[in-house]
Amino acid sequence: MECLKHKPYDGILEVPERISATIEHFKTTSLLDKLHLITPAPAEETDLMRVHSREHIDYVKGLSERGYVDFDIINPDIYVGANTYNAALYAAGGVISAVKSTLGAETDNCFCLVRPPGHHASSYPSGYCYFNNTAVAIRYAQQEYGIRKVAVFDWDAHAGNGTMKIFYNDPSVLTISVHRDPHEFFPGDGFVEQIGEGEGKGYCMNLPVPAGTGDADYVRILDDYVLDAMRRFEPEALFVAAGQDSHLSDPLGELNVTVDGYVAMTQRLMALADEVFGGRIILALEGGYNIKTLPGIHQSIVETLLGLKGEVKIDGVAGKPTLDVLSELKRNLKGTPLALE
């Protein structure tokens, strides 16, 4: 797999084993036998240019084509080796392949096991991300399949700031991100006040939460806000930026989402997709860095997509910070098309 050939330098948590360990786990548990596997083609440069500039593409490509044994280290979490560019093409191409499969009625939903991730990339690479895989696939869906409106829900511990920036002025893409408070956490962006601008005002929604936030908070956010906003937006496809660094075992996220939390969120989003636009939902891997627990989390998410998981009950109640940020977001959205009562 081309995505495995992008190698990090020592100390980086975004490693090929995020993919390979998951595949081995799926084989061991026989889950792989139940899946329709899609072999992706790499994205074309014309696909990337639906979102990224020629300069951005050539920058990553040029560094990678040098073929140095050592890395070009741009900053502590962006590094380019000989196989980086090709791996990034396959990561974006993997999500495009999911678009073709779901919109072509080959599958009802897809889980894209791809790397490097993408949700921090916008006009430049950032945070392990070179090209914005989901944004590239959204533009592909809109321009090649005539999809008018798309929703994105991001449960990664880090704000999906690249996706936010790309669609910040665009009323055809609703972006909703639940993440650690950017006052104290990378990428220092994704504040509740950032709701889009111009024609896109009100179609960007950020819900920053403190460390320790868990299942009850995420479910409350979905039930009290996200699902209603998406229902009224009436998208024709739904993408999930599935970053499992919000899991309680993750070494970076410091959040407390459990496997049941991911199952509950996936079930709710699937039900919404079935209700509003015929079930087209695509999950694309973003973060998640505990190699011991990540494969099992992925198994539960994929089993949910297959309809193999019963309904889970989430105990507890949302904390005051979650309720406060929901109230603040509602205030900020007053007068916009998706304003909540």
C-alpha positions in Angstrom: 0.0 0.0 0.0 1.3 3.4 -1.1 0.1 5.1 2.1 2.5 2.9 4.2 5.6 4.2 2.3 5.4 7.7 3.8 7.8 7.3 6.8 8.1 9.6 9.7 11.3 10.5 11.5 11.8 9.4 15.1 9.3 10.7 17.7 6.5 11.3 15.2 3.2 9.6 16.1 1.6 9.6 12.7 3.1 6.3 11.6 2.3 3.6 8.9 1.3 1.2 11.7 -1.9 3.2 12.1 -3.0 1.5 8.8 -1.1 -1.8 8.9 -2.1 -2.7 12.5 -5.7 -2.0 11.6 -5.6 -4.2 8.5 -4.0 -7.1 10.5 -6.6 -6.7 13.2 -9.4 -6.9 10.6 -7.8 -10.1 9.3 -7.5 -11.7 12.7 -11.1 -10.9 13.6 -12.4 -12.0 10.1 -13.9 -8.5 9.7 -12.0 -8.1 6.5 -14.0 -11.0 4.9 -17.2 -9.0 5.5 -16.0 -5.8 3.7 -16.2 -4.7 0.1 -12.6 -3.5 -0.4 -11.8 -0.7 -2.8 -8.4 -0.3 -4.2 -7.9 3.5 -4.7 -6.2 5.2 -7.6 -4.1 8.2 -6.8 -5.6 11.6 -7.1 -4.7 13.5 -10.2 -3.1 16.9 -9.9 -6.2 18.4 -11.5 -8.2 16.9 -8.5 -5.9 18.6 -6.0 -6.1 21.9 -7.9 -9.9 22.0 -7.2 -8.7 23.0 -3.6 -5.0 23.7 -3.6 -2.8 26.1 -5.5 -0.2 25.0 -8.1 2.5 26.4 -5.8 1.3 24.2 -2.9 1.3 21.1 -5.0 4.6 21.8 -6.6 6.2 22.5 -3.2 5.3 19.1 -1.8 6.1 17.4 -5.1 9.4 19.1 -5.5 10.7 18.3 -2.1 9.6 14.7 -2.4 11.1 14.2 -5.9 14.5 15.1 -4.6 14.5 11.6 -3.1 16.7 12.5 -0.2 17.5 9.7 2.2 17.1 12.2 5.0 13.9 14.2 5.4 13.2 17.8 4.5 11.7 18.9 7.8 9.6 21.9 7.2 8.4 22.2 10.8 8.1 19.6 13.7 5.0 17.9 12.2 5.5 18.4 8.4 8.4 16.4 6.9 8.8 15.3 3.3 10.6 12.1 2.2 10.9 10.4 -1.2 7.5 8.7 -0.9 5.5 11.5 0.8 4.0 13.0 -2.4 2.8 9.7 -3.8 1.3 8.6 -0.5 -0.5 11.9 -0.2 -1.9 11.4 -3.8 -3.2 8.0 -2.8 -4.7 9.4 0.5 -6.7 12.0 -1.4 -7.5 9.4 -4.2 -8.8 7.0 -1.5 -11.5 9.5 -0.5 -12.3 10.3 -4.1 -12.7 6.5 -4.6 -15.2 6.5 -1.8 -17.1 9.2 -3.5 -17.3 7.2 -6.7 -18.4 4.1 -4.8 -21.1 5.8 -2.7 -22.5 8.2 -5.3 -22.2 5.4 -7.9 -24.5 3.2 -5.7 -21.8 0.6 -5.3 -21.8 1.0 -1.5 -24.0 2.8 1.0 -21.0 4.1 3.0 -17.3 3.9 3.2 -14.5 4.1 5.8 -11.3 5.5 4.2 -8.3 4.0 5.9 -5.8 6.5 4.5 -2.8 8.4 5.5 -1.3 11.0 5.6 -4.4 12.8 7.1 -5.7 16.0 5.6 -8.0 18.2 7.7 -5.3 20.7 8.7 -4.1 21.4 5.1 -5.5 24.5 3.4 -3.2 26.9 1.5 -0.1 25.1 3.0 0.7 21.7 4.6 0.2 21.6 8.4 -0.2 19.1 11.2 0.9 15.9 9.4 -1.4 16.9 6.5 -0.2 17.7 3.0 -3.4 17.9 1.0 -6.9 18.1 2.4 -8.2 14.7 1.4 -11.9 15.3 2.3 -12.0 18.8 0.8 -10.6 17.5 -2.5 -13.2 14.7 -2.5 -16.0 17.2 -1.7 -15.1 19.3 -4.7 -14.9 16.2 -6.8 -18.4 15.2 -5.7 -19.8 18.6 -6.5 -18.1 19.1 -9.9 -18.2 15.5 -11.2 -21.5 14.3 -9.7 -23.5 17.6 -9.4 -23.8 17.3 -5.6 -25.0 20.7 -4.5 -24.6 20.7 -0.7 -22.3 18.7 1.5 -21.9 18.5 5.3 -18.7 17.7 7.2 -18.6 16.6 10.8 -15.2 16.4 12.5 -14.7 14.6 15.8 -10.9 14.7 15.8 -9.3 16.1 18.9 -7.8 18.9 16.8 -9.9 21.5 15.0 -10.4 20.8 11.3 -9.0 24.2 10.6 -7.9 23.5 7.0 -11.3 22.3 6.0 -12.8 25.3 7.7 -10.6 27.7 5.8 -11.2 26.1 2.4 -15.0 26.4 2.8 -15.2 29.5 5.0 -16.9 31.6 2.3 -18.9 28.8 0.8 -22.6 28.2 1.6 -22.6 24.9 -0.2 -20.5 23.2 2.5 -21.5 23.0 6.1 -18.5 22.3 8.4 -19.0 21.4 12.0 -16.0 20.5 14.2 -15.9 19.4 17.9 -12.4 19.7 19.3 -10.1 20.7 22.1 -10.2 24.4 23.0 -7.7 26.0 20.6 -6.7 28.5 23.3 -4.6 25.7 24.7 -4.3 23.2 21.9 -3.1 22.8 18.3 -3.8 24.2 15.8 -4.8 27.4 17.7 -7.7 27.8 15.4 -11.4 26.8 15.4 -12.9 29.2 17.9 -16.6 29.4 18.5 -16.6 32.9 17.1 -15.5 31.6 13.7 -18.8 31.0 11.9 -17.8 31.7 8.3 -17.9 35.0 6.4 -19.5 36.5 3.3 -22.0 34.1 1.7 -20.6 31.3 4.0 -21.5 33.1 7.2 -23.3 30.7 9.4 -22.1 27.6 7.6 -19.0 27.1 9.7 -19.5 25.9 13.3 -16.8 25.2 15.9 -17.5 23.7 19.3 -14.3 23.8 21.4 -14.3 21.7 24.5 -11.9 21.3 27.4 -9.6 18.3 28.1 -11.6 15.4 29.7 -14.7 15.9 27.6 -16.4 12.6 26.9 -19.2 10.6 25.4 -22.1 12.4 27.0 -20.9 15.7 25.8 -20.4 14.6 22.2 -23.8 13.0 22.1 -25.5 16.1 23.6 -23.8 18.2 21.0 -25.1 15.9 18.2 -28.6 15.6 19.7 -29.1 19.2 20.7 -27.4 20.9 17.7 -25.5 19.1 15.0 -28.3 16.8 13.7 -30.8 19.6 13.6 -28.4 21.9 11.8 -27.6 19.3 9.2 -31.3 18.3 8.8 -32.2 22.0 8.0 -29.2 22.4 5.8 -30.4 19.4 3.7 -27.0 18.1 2.4 -26.8 15.5 -0.3 -23.7 13.8 1.2 -22.0 13.6 4.5 -18.3 13.3 5.3 -16.9 12.6 8.7 -13.4 13.6 9.6 -12.8 10.5 11.8 -9.9 11.3 14.0 -9.7 8.9 16.9 -7.3 11.0 18.9 -10.4 12.0 20.8 -10.3 8.5 22.4 -9.5 8.3 26.1 -6.4 6.2 25.4 -4.8 8.6 22.9 -1.4 10.0 23.8 -2.2 13.5 22.4 -5.9 14.3 22.6 -6.6 14.2 26.4 -10.3 13.7 25.7 -12.5 10.8 27.1 -14.5 9.5 24.1 -14.9 5.7 24.4 -15.6 3.1 21.7 -19.3 3.3 22.6 -19.1 7.1 22.0 -17.9 6.5 18.4 -20.5 3.9 17.8 -23.2 6.2 19.2 -22.1 9.1 17.0 -21.8 6.9 13.9 -25.3 5.5 14.4 -26.8 9.0 14.8 -25.0 10.3 11.7 -26.1 7.2 9.7 -29.7 7.6 10.7 -29.6 11.3 9.6 -28.0 10.3 6.3 -30.8 7.7 5.7 -33.4 10.2 6.6 -32.2 13.2 4.6 -30.3 12.0 1.5 -30.4 8.2 1.1 -27.5 7.2 3.4 -24.4 8.4 1.6 -21.8 8.8 4.3 -18.0 8.7 4.0 -15.7 8.5 7.0 -12.0 9.4 6.3 -9.3 8.7 8.8 -7.6 11.7 10.4 -5.9 11.4 13.8 -5.6 8.6 16.3 -2.2 7.6 17.6 -2.4 4.8 20.1 -1.4 1.8 18.0 -2.6 -0.7 20.6 -6.2 0.6 20.8 -6.7 2.2 17.4 -7.4 -1.1 15.5 -10.2 -2.1 17.9 -11.8 1.4 17.6 -11.7 1.2 13.9 -13.3 -2.3 14.0 -16.2 -0.9 16.1 -16.8 2.0 13.7 -16.7 -0.2 10.7 -19.0 -2.8 12.3 -21.4 0.1 13.0 -21.3 1.1 9.3 -22.1 -2.6 8.5 -25.1 -2.5 10.8 -23.6 -5.1 13.1 -23.7 -3.0 16.3 -26.8 -2.7 18.5 -27.9 0.7 19.9 -25.6 1.8 22.7 -26.7 3.7 25.8 -24.5 6.6 26.7 -24.5 7.3 30.5 -23.9 10.6 32.2 -24.8 14.2 31.4 -22.9 16.9 29.5 -20.7 19.1 31.5 -21.2 22.9 32.0 -18.4 23.8 29.5 -20.3 21.9 26.7 -23.6 23.6 27.6 -21.9 26.9 27.7 -20.3 26.5 24.2 -23.6 25.4 22.8 -25.2 28.5 24.1 -22.4 30.7 22.8 -22.6 29.2 19.4 -26.4 29.7 19.3 -25.8 33.4 20.1 -23.2 33.8 17.4 -25.4 32.2 14.8 -28.4 34.5 15.4 -29.5 36.0 12.1 -27.8 33.3 10.0 -29.7 30.7 7.9 -29.1 27.9 10.3 -29.7 29.9 13.5 -31.0 27.8 16.4 -33.8 28.8 18.8 
